[in-house]
Amino acid sequence: MKPALLCIDLQYLYASRGEGLFASGSRSHFGESEQTYYFTRLEQTVLPNIQKLQAIFRDKGIEVIHIRTRSKTHDGRDRTYWYKRRDINSTPGSREAEFIDSVAPRDDEVIVNKTGSSPFGNSVIQAHLNQLGIAQLYCCGVFTDDSVESTIRAAADFGYCPVLVEDATATTGDKLQSHCVEQLRDRFCEVTKTAKLVEDLQQHLRSVS
């Protein structure tokens, strides 16, 4: 199966202190302890691991695909009902729609814009995957219990083979993170860790060199 790395919602809307959903005065439902846990995990573990994954996938010539929340319209009227209800909006040209610098796309890597939690059903991701012949999806990003989980469940239902890189994902609590991983494991996806995946890819690189 031809693989790809899916980097999900690594943008200022979701992954930057004091911005997007975490901006002062925003309708954030995250408490102080949840934000502390989330950004500690994100900055100390998840983003460094995603950098490692992107580096090895790029070295191996495997597609790195970037999925972000961004409406097609400036007023966000094309968002899904639940994104409107939750007041989640990221418009063309906005700061919220920009990718975090440390894990941003390079060169002509594919960017998929979605208007709901999962890109399946509200983006062109299936056309991209079919055109590129991709069947195995290594998933990383945020939030584990929202866009990452939704993407994995939909991908499994559409006949793809998703893999969750558990230490390259983050949400707002340790128990929530663990529960989400166990709900997905062997039901909708395989689960791996960054070091194991990097080691496997490095060994494959050596074997074909």
C-alpha positions in Angstrom: 0.0 0.0 0.0 1.4 3.4 -0.9 1.6 5.6 2.2 1.3 9.3 3.0 1.7 11.3 6.2 -1.4 13.4 7.0 -0.6 16.4 9.1 -3.9 17.6 10.6 -4.9 21.1 11.7 -1.4 22.3 12.5 -2.4 25.9 12.1 -2.7 29.0 14.2 -6.4 28.4 14.8 -5.7 25.3 16.9 -2.0 25.2 17.8 -0.7 28.5 19.0 -0.8 30.0 22.5 -3.1 33.1 22.7 -4.4 32.7 19.2 -7.3 31.2 17.4 -9.4 29.1 19.8 -7.1 30.2 22.6 -7.2 33.9 22.0 -8.2 36.2 24.8 -11.9 36.8 24.8 -12.6 33.9 22.4 -15.4 31.4 23.1 -12.9 28.8 24.3 -14.3 26.0 26.4 -10.8 25.1 27.6 -9.9 25.7 31.2 -6.4 26.8 32.3 -5.3 23.3 33.3 -6.5 21.9 29.9 -4.6 24.6 28.0 -1.4 24.0 30.1 -1.5 20.3 29.4 -2.3 20.7 25.8 0.5 23.2 25.0 3.0 21.4 27.1 2.4 18.2 25.2 2.2 20.0 21.9 5.4 22.0 22.2 7.6 19.5 24.0 6.5 16.2 22.3 4.1 16.5 19.4 5.6 19.2 17.2 9.2 17.8 17.6 7.9 14.4 16.7 6.0 15.7 13.7 9.2 17.4 12.5 11.0 14.1 12.7 8.2 12.4 10.8 8.1 15.0 8.1 11.9 14.8 7.7 11.9 11.0 7.2 8.9 11.0 4.9 10.4 13.7 2.8 13.8 12.0 2.7 12.1 8.8 1.5 10.0 10.7 -1.1 6.7 9.8 0.5 3.9 12.3 0.3 3.4 14.7 3.2 -0.2 16.1 3.0 -1.3 19.0 5.1 -5.0 19.2 6.1 -6.3 22.4 7.6 -9.6 24.0 8.6 -10.4 26.8 6.2 -13.6 27.9 4.6 -13.9 28.8 1.0 -15.8 32.0 1.8 -14.8 35.0 4.0 -18.0 34.8 6.1 -17.6 31.0 6.6 -21.1 30.2 5.3 -19.8 26.9 3.7 -18.8 25.5 7.1 -20.5 22.4 8.5 -23.5 23.0 10.8 -21.5 22.0 13.9 -18.5 24.2 13.1 -21.0 27.1 12.8 -22.6 26.2 16.0 -19.2 25.9 17.8 -18.1 29.2 16.1 -15.0 27.7 14.6 -14.0 29.7 11.5 -10.8 30.1 9.6 -11.1 32.2 6.4 -8.9 32.6 3.3 -5.9 34.8 4.1 -6.5 34.9 7.8 -3.8 34.3 10.5 -5.9 31.4 11.8 -5.6 29.6 8.5 -1.8 29.8 8.4 0.3 26.8 9.3 2.6 26.7 12.3 6.0 27.6 11.0 7.9 24.6 12.4 5.7 22.1 10.6 4.5 24.1 7.6 4.3 22.7 4.0 7.4 22.8 1.8 7.7 23.1 -1.9 4.6 21.7 -3.7 3.3 19.5 -0.9 -0.5 18.9 -1.1 -2.7 21.2 1.0 -6.3 20.1 1.7 -8.8 22.7 3.0 -11.7 21.3 5.0 -14.8 22.9 6.5 -15.5 20.3 9.2 -13.7 17.9 11.6 -12.9 15.3 8.9 -11.8 16.2 5.4 -13.9 13.3 4.0 -17.1 14.6 2.6 -16.3 18.3 2.7 -13.0 18.5 0.8 -11.2 17.1 -2.3 -9.0 14.7 -0.2 -10.3 11.5 -1.8 -9.5 12.9 -5.3 -6.0 13.6 -4.2 -5.5 10.3 -2.6 -6.9 8.4 -5.6 -4.8 10.4 -8.0 -1.7 9.7 -6.0 -2.5 6.0 -5.5 -2.4 6.4 -1.7 -4.1 3.8 0.6 -2.2 3.9 3.9 -2.6 7.1 6.0 -0.2 7.9 8.8 -2.1 10.5 10.9 -0.7 13.1 13.2 -1.8 16.5 14.5 -4.6 18.0 16.7 -7.0 17.5 18.3 -6.8 13.7 18.9 -10.4 13.4 20.0 -11.7 15.8 17.2 -10.2 16.2 13.8 -7.7 13.4 14.1 -10.3 10.8 15.3 -12.9 12.0 12.8 -10.4 11.7 9.9 -9.3 8.2 11.0 -12.9 6.9 11.4 -14.0 8.3 8.0 -10.8 7.0 6.3 -11.4 3.5 7.6 -15.0 3.6 6.4 -13.9 4.8 3.0 -11.6 1.8 2.6 -8.2 3.4 3.5 -5.8 1.9 6.1 -5.2 4.6 8.7 -2.4 4.5 11.3 -2.4 6.8 14.3 1.0 8.0 15.5 -0.1 8.5 19.1 2.8 10.6 20.4 2.4 13.0 17.4 -1.1 14.0 18.4 -2.5 16.1 21.3 -5.7 17.0 23.0 -6.5 18.7 26.3 -6.0 15.9 28.8 -4.1 12.8 29.5 -7.1 10.6 30.2 -8.9 11.9 27.1 -5.8 11.3 25.0 -5.5 7.7 26.2 -9.2 7.0 25.9 -9.3 8.2 22.3 -6.3 6.1 21.3 -7.8 3.0 22.9 -11.1 3.6 21.2 -9.4 3.7 17.8 -6.8 1.0 18.3 -7.5 -2.1 16.2 -11.1 -1.0 15.5 -10.4 1.8 13.0 -6.7 2.0 12.7 -3.3 0.6 13.8 -1.4 2.6 16.4 2.3 3.3 16.4 4.8 5.8 17.9 7.2 8.2 16.2 10.5 6.4 17.1 9.2 3.0 15.9 7.9 4.5 12.6 11.1 6.5 12.0 13.2 3.3 12.7 11.1 1.2 10.3 11.4 3.8 7.5 15.2 4.2 8.1 15.7 0.4 7.9 13.7 0.4 4.7 15.8 3.2 3.3 19.0 1.2 4.1 17.6 -2.0 2.6 16.9 -0.3 -0.8 20.1 1.8 -0.9 
